[in-house]
Amino acid sequence: MAFPIIPIAYGVGAVKFLSDVWKADEYAREARHVNYEAFTMIEAAARRLHSQYEKLESTMMKLANRKKGIMSVTLKDFIGVYEKILKIDFEEMHTVDSLNSLALRPENLSGINQMISISGVQMSDKEILGTFLFSWEYGGVSGAIKKDARINLDIAYTRSDEAEVIAHNTDTARIALEGIDDKANSLLTLLARLNALFLKSIQYTSEIIERRGLNKRNYSVDDKKALMNCVNFAKTLADILKAPLFDSNGKLSGQIDKTLSTGNEYIKKMQAVK
Amino acid sequence: MAYEEYGDKLKNKIAGKVAEKAAPVVSKKFGDKVSEEDFREFISDGTKTSLDLATGTKNFDEATIYAKDKTCSKIADKVTKEIAPPVSRELVKFSDAALERSYKVSYELAEVTLPPRISKELTRDLRISTNRLKKANADNLNAAAVEIVSSSTKTIFDFATGEKNFDEASRAIATQTKVVVKKVVVEKGKEIAIQEAKRIGGNAAQKVLLNVGINSNVAAKALVFGSMIKDNVLDLLDGKIDEEQFIKEVGKKGLTLAIETVGGFVGAEIGATYGAVIGQTLIPIPVVGAVIGSTVTAVACSGLIVAVDATLKLWDASKVNAAADRRKIISKIKTDALAEMEHQRGVMKKYFADEKYKWDKNVQDGFELISKGTYSNDVEIIAKGLDKILQNFGGQVAFSSYKEFDDFFMDDNSVLKL
């Protein structure tokens, strides 16, 4: 009774084989697509971050030069003129060092390096045929092929999820760099405007000092008001040059750190899942 | 002579006499499956136990357990010795047939679809592996048969003595069989199969791929071409039908049913073969013993096929499930991560925006005051303007009023600290 069923079972089994192989192919295609998307996502995010980093580096360099210029030219001029009538205590700063410490560097972002180590997912030829040849052990030739493809697809999605988190974190870093760049540009403009006013004030008061000489009693109220303005500009610029780019209490740096390390923690958590 | 020794001697003497008289009678009544000598031993043991009960050496429960265990163990040992070899032979026959079937399918497919040289190489490797698996399975199944027969015999005895009903006995045998098969056949066979898979995967398969010169999925598909549905495959490749039509045309419904029917049939066949022998030996009443034996064991053997199949599927599924489970966990972490990261990013962005607003406003207000003070020649307003700007940097102007500056300026000891 049951023997005629066997050839039928083989026939139907063959259909299952083909259907499973076909499904495996679909899984493989989907896995390749998912992997491609994941790596594109990471690459695009990393490129954006790198480009923003280059932009910020250029702004910071301009800022450092401007600070250096004000420090070594304008403030020196002021001191040269005012030293004749006032005792001045001025301590020069190492502007470049302090500026560099403000910049975020991509190598500080763990996710970028981790992503580089993730390789493409594809079933090797050896794997698939090795599996096929001993099909009975796995519950059917096609079942094995489909199963491996399914596993690879799951792995691809897993990596895609990791990639999404890493890309998100990379974009967060870029946004932080953008914020810093924006602030640095505002400071560049502010320094330029104040420096222009300060230069005029030095020029104007140097004529007064030239005219009135060292005897302070020769100075009128208006003269002294002009000197007061110039001194206030000098103090203002000196304070700005000494101040950090962002809040002195480090609140923003703290927030940036917190935001990025949140992402990094989750990435580690994902990679710890076996 | 001590009292106990005398009692034992008497007990043995009585038991011996009873057994000597009763064994030929009982043996004749129960046929020739159990010898007269065996019955003599059973009767002698039973008589001794009865005397223990009568003299109070054992209570009723002790006597019953002792009698049952002793008799059951003896029968089980005897049956196992006699029945295990034919059962083992049947199991090996079945296993060999299954392996040969797999070999034949692979061989035919390879012959039709692969170049002759590759096909020859591949089938030679398959032949070696099939033989190795057959040998390994034969060893494993010999061990399995002893264990299955021994445990099944005890259960059938329980059924015969009314301690288990039919359902309980069937379930017990099925469970015992599954456990033994899983332990002895599946676990050990798996190791051999993996070794062989690695061996072939390492040489012939690689050569097949190199020679065929196509990717693995195509190679796998090529093996299908030679199957009985190759015309449909060609239609599919020629674009005459699409994938969906292809699947429908060949028809995949009924697969599970067909496979299960085959599995069940083979199981029942084996069951009937050795179940009847066990049943007839244990319960030497024609028909009844065979029916009970073959039915119970057929159930167990159908269970055996299903158990092997289920074990393999589970083993297989566990790998798929592990990857799928990992995907689920990671997906959940991702969702949590993105939500938390988005929140943190929002806080950071707000901080930047608030800071920028405050900063720009101070700068704008500061320059407006500077401008206003310049037009009105009011140095104190200009100082306020600079102060406003300095709020962004945590600084302060040197002099906020003219008087402060004047006092400082006129004092020759004053030092301007920048």
Interface residues (C-beta under 8 A of the other chain):
Chain A: M1 A2 I5 I6 I8 A9 Y10 G11 V12 G13 A14 V15 K16 F17 L18 S19 V21 W22 A24 D25 A28 L75 Y82 I85 L86 K87 I88 D89 F90 E91 M123 S124 D125 K126 E127 I128 L129 G130 T131 F132 L133 F134 S135 W136 E137 Y138 G139 V141 G143 A144 I145 K147 R150 I151 D154 I155 Y157 T158 D161 E162 E164 V165 H168 N169 T172 I175 A176 G179 D182 K183 S186 L190 R193 L194 L197 K216 Y219 V221 D222 K224 K225 L227 M228 N229 V231 N232 F233 A234 K235 T236 A238 D239 I240 K242 A243 F246 D247 S248 K251 L252 Q255 I256 K258 T259 T262 G263 Y266 I267 K269 M270 V273 K274
Chain B: A98 L99 S102 V105 S106 L122 D125 L126 S129 G189 K190 A193 I194 E196 A197 K198 I200 G201 G202 A204 A205 Q206 V208 L209 N215 S216 N217 A219 A220 K221 L223 V224 S227 M228 I229 V233 E243 F246 I247 V250 G251 K252 G254 L255 A258 I259 T261 V262 F265 D309 L312 K313 D316 K319 V320 A323 A324 R326 R327 I329 I330 S331 I333 K334 D336 A337 L338 E340 M341 E342 Q344 R345 V347 M348 K349 Y351 F352 E355 K356 W359 D360 V363 F367 I370 N377 V379 I382 A383 L386 I389 L390 F393 G394 G395 Q396 V397 A398 F399 Y402 F405 D406 F409 M410 D412 N413 S414 V415 L416 K417 L418
